[in-house]
């Protein structure tokens, strides 16, 4: 027995010794500082075998099959290193690497496309990357850099306001592009709108922005419909140091920012940040129509300000696992454009608290957002309320005071000459959102799998001002389960990706969301074919809104008309997308191309606000409840709500070219094409139910053609860029907002849309776009720590109209002085 046991022990030790020796290990460091690079990916090309370096820059690949392989080493912002290695039975190779910074797109690494690090050429999607270096070298609003990306519809609504859209169907209330910040879904709780200027992040803490074109809901859930915008911030352990920046420009712009990051020990690091931004919007007043008479917005305040601050701590539980805790705050005063008029945003604050656990195989994330405002109001409704009092003999002082909450309706013979109606213009918000997620990944041979679960609870609380929440907060739970399989076919270097997700929402039910991709990889690039589905989920406002005393009611339960007609409750809007593309080198090593073509089928659109009642056929019930019992201000003869309708096919292509003249000079060109096919004989596309399908029924709201061209220079002292953007003119319809050329929509010989005249309840200044714009950015490194930068947007002060209910964008300039000390420049990602 002892002999048998000894023999067995020897066999086990031999096997273990053999397995340990068949390996590749080593360290990865930064070439100039020789500091270890934690989080570097080391992968055997043509397989899914890989590892991530620990806090000391160490990695190990075990139990490898014999053969000749290419070992790829890549890290965000650094040149990829590829080295041929020969693995023999029982070998134990040691391969060390030193990485240098890179600006080549062939070396780019992305995270968001597959929720893991991978080279951009292998990503199964079109991904635009805005790096920390791009942001550092641009003195203006960093969101302006999105205008330089292919496939992105970029619009300015003013000095502060910037909007992003992807592949059509933009609106003044667009929630179809999901915004994610460090793994947090960052959208307003009740409306679902992306944070935008409400963000708690400052530019100096941004490591990169990744913009994914097309549906990505399978991994990220509802509202990654047209695309995803992901912001990733810097790790203090690789961006240690202090940054202080001061900036000023026209329109009374002023900005001061500070960030400090410090490594306290091998286990602990932290960062803190803060910003104050303020200025004055362009001189523009939107018209508010009462009958046929136009009035200026009441008490318009064009001053804007944003305050942001926060902190994060990073604690290394082991060499390969971190616990990250973060808090952030922002407070916003500005003007917001909506499809029902503009809002005067007053002290609207956003806070978050987040805790993440990160390791090579397990990821866990829990975070809490809370939102607060007491004084934000709808300028359109308040102005209408004010006019109703003034026109009936009330004093200016009383009319202004009462305009926040009610309107006056004259009735001959009534006491006081009429009655007041509850037409509240004030928006209060005390909403909260709790999110939790856990994800596990592992590898079996060439098969990599990921499984995850997400939970979200929304507690929307408008304190009875714009939601049906008179009895307390509206609490809605939703859960999502997802799985991903990624297999590499050896010999072909073909990646096969399958993703499936199931989401369940308390109000609109369950939805299955699939995605599949094939990526054929070569040394010079990759070809891909991708199928994906996306959903645009109705927001709490769509489902449970109660605006202006019941004039607008959400459609979460459906409506029943007096004649028995049933109006169905809202369901999700869907998109199915097929895309093919190529990313890689062309004609040598200097030209990088990223090109795609796509075809989408979209169904069950969420309509703009529509009147579902006529005076001779009033709405009598919402769900099973009489309208008068839903909200006292509701009038059964006039109720605006949202519907699902229609189907349309859209298609297009995006082209991006980057030509590297040398290490200091680069040219970039982007072009996008978008078009659609609409069946005008399909009554399902008649959203306003007037019997005729027109463009206003299904507003595409996207230019057919757009392009940009830029030249970029980076030297030891000087850096800068010259950028030009062309946007073809196009018509835009969103709720009451119209920006379109004169046209006869229904063919009856009468122009329903007239340029430079009132159209409905707004003034039509004509189509958007139709311009060529030029910007310039210049910078000078005075010394190792001090940098002077300047940005001029719209150099020639052209009249540039980019959005409805917004001013023409004139020339904007900003001068910035930035001081950095510590290790910011020598030890950054």
Beta strands, then each sheet from edge to edge (+ up, - down):
strand 1: 23-30
strand 2: 41-44
strand 3: 50-52
strand 4: 58-61
strand 5: 67-74
strand 6: 81-87
strand 7: 92-94
strand 8: 97-99
strand 9: 109-110
strand 10: 118-119
strand 11: 126-131
strand 12: 152-156
strand 13: 162-166
strand 14: 177-181
strand 15: 184-185
strand 16: 206-213
strand 17: 227-233
strand 18: 241-249
strand 19: 253-263
strand 20: 268-280
strand 21: 287-290
strand 22: 293-296
strand 23: 303-318
strand 24: 321-338
strand 25: 341-359
strand 26: 362-378
strand 27: 406-410
strand 28: 418-422
strand 29: 426-429
strand 30: 432-444
strand 31: 447-460
strand 32: 474-489
strand 33: 494-505
strand 34: 509-522
strand 35: 525-536
strand 36: 546-547
strand 37: 552-553
strand 38: 559-561
strand 39: 566-567
strand 40: 573-586
strand 41: 591-606
strand 42: 610-611
strand 43: 619-622
strand 44: 625-626
strand 45: 640-641
strand 46: 644-660
strand 47: 665-677
strand 48: 705-714
strand 49: 718-727
strand 50: 732-734
strand 51: 737-739
strand 52: 757-759
strand 53: 762-764
strand 54: 771-781
strand 55: 786-793
strand 56: 812-822
sheet 1: 4+ 1- 7-
sheet 2: 4+ 1- 8-
sheet 3: 3+ 2- 5+ 6-
sheet 4: 9+ 10-
sheet 5: 11+ 16- 17+ 14+ 15-
sheet 6: 12+ 13-
sheet 7: 29+ 26- 25+ 24- 23+ 20- 19+ 18- 56+ 55- 54+ 49- 48+ 47- 46+ 41- 40+ 35- 34+ 33- 32+ 31- 30+
sheet 8: 21+ 22-
sheet 9: 27+ 28-
sheet 10: 36+ 37-
sheet 11: 39+ 38- 43+ 44-
sheet 12: 42+ 45-
sheet 13: 50+ 51-
sheet 14: 52+ 53-
end
